[in-house]
Amino acid sequence: MNAPKVLLYVTSWCPYCARARTLLGEKGVAFEEIDVDAIAGARSDMQTRSGRHTVPQIFIGGQHIGGAEDLEALDEAGRLDPLLHNGA
């Protein structure tokens, strides 16, 4: 089964974005980044999709996960790997 798409709305300078990148990188997960400072309209798209104004905003398989702390909490609870590998 293909791994679900992982999408991060980020900025280049955000330490929480760096934490999310690091965790996903350690898991060997490919992800797409959308820089909300560099791409016109990306911040408003992020806010519409997530209902939040801060970065990062993380989506796995189209499901909104939240920010870096939410991603880390999923990992600590043992629920991140199943999401990353089969979208369950």
Secondary structure, DSSP 8 states (H G I E B T S, - for coil): -----EEEEE-TT-HHHHHHHHHHHHTT---EEEETTTSTTHHHHHHHHHS--SS-EEEETTEEEESHHHHHHHHHTT-HHHHHHH--
